[in-house]
Amino acid sequence: MDPNLLAADLSCLSEEDKAKISSIIDNFQIRDSLRTYSSLTERCFSDCVNNFYRKSLGKQEEDCVMRCTQKFLKLSMRVSIRFAELNPDASTQ
């Protein structure tokens, strides 16, 4: 969708409606962030933690969790950069 078209559509709304839409968008972003965090936690835990003989992670498990998390962060950065390349106008608004 053209960002200019979206901005034009929002300009006809009252300040109260703009605030409501902004609140809804913020809630979606928070929900998506929590889902992403939960998914990452579940994936890394399932891949890396194999037993429950101690209450702390072993060195091998800890290293695995670190690698898993770093992979996810690198992927997220690459995706963000790619989206920015595809939509350079979004960063100026």
C-alpha positions as CSV (number, residue, x, y, z in Angstrom):
1,M,0.0,0.0,0.0
2,D,1.2,3.5,-0.8
3,P,2.3,5.3,2.4
4,N,1.2,8.6,1.0
5,L,-2.3,7.2,0.4
6,L,-2.4,5.9,4.0
7,A,-1.3,9.3,5.4
8,A,-3.9,11.1,3.3
9,D,-6.6,8.7,4.6
10,L,-5.6,9.4,8.2
11,S,-5.5,13.2,7.7
12,C,-9.3,13.3,7.5
13,L,-9.7,11.6,10.9
14,S,-10.2,13.4,14.1
15,E,-7.4,13.5,16.7
16,E,-9.3,11.1,18.9
17,D,-9.6,8.6,16.0
18,K,-6.0,9.0,15.2
19,A,-5.1,8.3,18.8
20,K,-7.3,5.2,18.8
21,I,-5.7,3.8,15.7
22,S,-2.2,4.6,17.1
23,S,-3.2,2.7,20.3
24,I,-4.4,-0.3,18.2
25,I,-1.2,-0.4,16.2
26,D,0.9,-0.2,19.4
27,N,-1.1,-3.1,20.9
28,F,-0.5,-5.2,17.7
29,Q,3.2,-4.4,17.9
30,I,3.4,-5.4,21.5
31,R,1.5,-8.6,20.8
32,D,3.8,-9.4,17.9
33,S,6.9,-8.8,20.0
34,L,5.6,-11.1,22.7
35,R,4.8,-13.8,20.2
36,T,8.3,-13.5,18.7
37,Y,9.9,-13.7,22.1
38,S,7.8,-16.7,23.1
39,S,8.6,-18.4,19.8
40,L,12.3,-17.8,20.2
41,T,12.3,-19.0,23.8
42,E,10.4,-22.2,22.9
43,R,12.6,-23.0,19.8
44,C,15.9,-22.4,21.6
45,F,14.8,-24.3,24.7
46,S,13.5,-27.3,22.7
47,D,16.6,-27.4,20.6
48,C,19.2,-26.9,23.4
49,V,17.8,-28.3,26.7
50,N,17.8,-32.0,26.8
51,N,17.5,-32.9,30.5
52,F,16.4,-31.6,33.8
53,Y,19.0,-33.0,36.1
54,R,20.1,-29.6,37.4
55,K,18.4,-26.3,37.9
56,S,21.0,-24.4,35.9
57,L,22.1,-24.9,32.3
58,G,25.2,-26.9,31.5
59,K,28.0,-25.3,29.5
60,Q,26.9,-27.1,26.3
61,E,23.3,-26.1,26.7
62,E,24.2,-22.5,27.5
63,D,26.4,-22.3,24.4
64,C,23.6,-23.8,22.3
65,V,21.1,-21.2,23.6
66,M,23.6,-18.4,22.9
67,R,24.1,-19.6,19.3
68,C,20.3,-20.0,18.8
69,T,19.6,-16.5,20.1
70,Q,22.4,-15.0,18.0
71,K,21.1,-16.7,14.8
72,F,17.7,-15.2,15.5
73,L,19.0,-11.7,16.1
74,K,21.1,-11.8,12.9
75,L,18.1,-13.0,11.0
76,S,16.0,-10.2,12.4
77,M,18.6,-7.6,11.5
78,R,18.8,-8.9,7.9
79,V,15.0,-8.9,7.5
80,S,14.8,-5.4,8.9
81,I,17.5,-4.2,6.6
82,R,15.8,-5.8,3.6
83,F,12.5,-4.2,4.5
84,A,14.2,-0.8,4.7
85,E,15.8,-1.4,1.3
86,L,12.4,-2.3,-0.2
87,N,10.6,0.7,1.4
88,P,13.1,3.6,1.8
89,D,10.2,6.2,2.2
90,A,9.0,4.6,5.4
91,S,12.1,5.7,7.4
92,T,11.5,9.4,6.5
93,Q,7.9,9.5,7.8
